[in-house]
Amino acid sequence: SFIKAFGDFTGGELNYWPEDDRKVDRLDELAEEDGVRIDLKSGLALFSGNSAHSVQPFQGERYSIVYFTAGCFNKASEECKQVCQALGMNFPAPDENPYNLLRAPRGYTNGKRRSTAGDAAVTPTKAAMSATPAWRFFPSVGSDSARRVETPTPSKAPAKRPAPKAAGAARKRAATAA
């Protein structure tokens, strides 16, 4: 899923557990420190909507736009595919690898991160799992607050990570052009 939040609001970050493989039934059974908190007001997030996620409380008016592909897309009729393509949508090929952009979640056991070190049949391959991220964030150009905000633990406040260098370069180009 791609998601972006708009509006005049504070709060409303996306809580996301990127390693959730849906084997833990309840959100409150997942370890808070295994989640990430993503500021959707300052950029666009790509994440697996099949993994556990929620939204922080917010004040004001908040709107979200979410784009996703259903896992059963290859069962669509040929007519439906043609209509989507005529509207300019890229329709995935039936054999398209669903892990091209995001790797599969590694999973948790009893709310804790599960090690895959002993797994012989991890799909996709372990090399692909380590090379492809579980989620991505694309900061808005010109946003001074573009950042990833981690879920706080009781002993520390949320850590702010600097925006990726590419985003900083894009901001510099935009400022120079203005």
C-alpha positions in Angstrom: 0.0 0.0 0.0 1.0 3.6 -0.6 -0.4 6.0 1.9 -0.2 9.8 2.4 -2.0 12.0 5.0 -3.2 15.5 4.3 -5.0 18.2 6.3 -4.6 20.6 9.1 -3.8 18.2 12.0 -1.3 17.2 14.6 -0.5 13.6 15.5 -2.0 10.9 13.3 1.3 9.0 12.6 1.1 5.5 11.1 2.1 2.8 13.6 3.4 -0.1 11.6 4.8 -3.5 12.5 6.8 -4.4 9.4 7.6 -8.0 10.5 4.0 -9.0 11.2 3.1 -12.0 9.2 -0.4 -12.3 10.7 0.5 -15.2 13.0 -0.1 -13.0 16.0 -3.9 -12.4 16.3 -4.1 -9.2 18.3 -2.4 -5.8 17.8 -1.8 -5.5 21.6 0.2 -8.7 21.6 2.9 -7.3 19.3 5.9 -5.7 21.0 5.7 -1.9 20.8 9.4 -1.6 20.2 9.1 -3.8 17.1 6.9 -1.2 15.4 7.8 2.0 13.6 5.9 5.3 13.7 5.8 7.0 10.3 4.9 10.7 9.8 2.5 10.6 6.9 2.1 14.3 6.8 5.7 14.8 5.7 5.8 12.1 3.0 4.5 9.0 1.3 4.9 5.6 2.8 5.0 2.2 1.0 4.1 -0.6 3.4 2.3 -3.9 3.5 -1.3 -3.3 4.5 -1.4 -7.0 5.4 0.9 -6.4 8.3 -0.4 -4.9 11.6 -0.9 -1.1 11.5 -2.9 1.6 13.2 -3.0 5.4 13.5 -2.0 7.6 16.4 -4.6 9.9 17.8 -4.8 13.3 16.1 -6.3 16.7 16.5 -7.8 18.6 13.5 -8.9 17.4 10.1 -6.9 14.5 8.6 -7.5 12.8 5.3 -5.6 9.8 4.0 -5.3 8.5 0.5 -4.3 4.9 0.1 -3.5 3.1 -3.0 -3.2 -0.7 -2.9 -3.2 -3.8 -5.1 -5.4 -6.7 -4.0 -3.6 -10.0 -3.9 -6.2 -11.5 -6.2 -5.6 -9.0 -9.1 -4.7 -11.9 -11.5 -8.3 -13.2 -11.2 -9.7 -10.0 -12.7 -11.5 -10.4 -16.1 -9.7 -9.4 -19.2 -12.3 -6.6 -19.7 -11.5 -5.2 -16.2 -7.8 -5.3 -16.9 -8.3 -3.5 -20.2 -10.4 -0.8 -18.5 -7.7 -0.3 -15.8 -5.0 0.0 -18.5 -7.1 2.4 -20.5 -7.3 4.6 -17.4 -3.5 4.7 -17.3 -3.1 2.1 -14.5 -0.2 -0.3 -14.7 -1.8 -3.7 -14.2 0.7 -6.3 -12.7 1.6 -9.3 -14.8 0.2 -12.6 -13.4 3.7 -13.8 -12.6 4.9 -10.6 -11.1 7.0 -11.0 -7.9 5.0 -9.5 -5.0 8.3 -8.9 -3.2 10.0 -6.7 -5.8 9.5 -3.5 -3.8 9.1 -4.8 -0.2 10.3 -8.0 1.2 8.0 -10.5 3.0 7.7 -10.0 6.8 9.9 -12.2 8.9 7.3 -12.7 11.6 7.1 -12.6 15.3 6.7 -15.3 17.9 4.8 -14.4 21.1 5.0 -10.8 20.2 8.8 -10.9 19.8 10.8 -10.8 16.6 11.3 -14.3 15.2 14.8 -15.3 14.0 14.9 -16.7 10.5 18.5 -18.0 11.0 17.4 -21.6 11.2 14.7 -21.5 8.4 15.7 -23.5 5.4 12.7 -22.6 3.2 12.2 -18.9 3.7 10.4 -17.3 0.7 11.8 -15.2 -0.9 15.4 -16.1 -0.6 17.4 -14.9 2.5 19.5 -12.7 0.2 16.4 -11.0 -1.2 15.0 -10.6 2.3 18.1 -8.7 3.4 18.4 -6.6 0.3 14.8 -5.4 0.1 13.3 -3.3 2.9 10.1 -4.1 4.7 8.8 -0.6 4.1 9.9 2.6 2.4 9.4 6.3 3.0 9.5 9.1 0.4 9.7 12.5 2.0 7.7 15.4 0.5 9.9 17.8 -1.4 10.4 21.0 0.5 9.2 19.4 3.8 11.5 20.4 6.7 9.9 17.8 8.9 10.5 14.8 6.5 11.5 12.1 8.9 10.9 8.6 10.1 9.8 8.6 13.7 10.4 5.4 15.6 8.0 4.0 18.2 9.2 5.2 21.6 10.2 2.8 24.3 9.4 3.7 28.0 13.1 4.7 28.5 13.5 7.1 25.5 11.7 9.6 23.4 11.1 9.0 19.7 14.3 9.2 17.7 14.3 11.4 14.7 16.3 10.3 11.7 17.5 12.7 9.1 15.8 12.7 5.7 17.6 10.6 3.1 20.3 12.5 1.2 18.3 12.4 -2.1 15.5 14.3 -0.4 17.9 16.9 0.9 19.3 17.3 -2.6 15.8 17.7 -4.0 15.0 20.4 -1.4 18.2 22.3 -2.3 17.3 22.1 -6.0 13.8 23.3 -5.3 15.1 26.2 -3.1 17.7 27.1 -5.8 15.0 27.1 -8.5 12.7 29.4 -6.5 
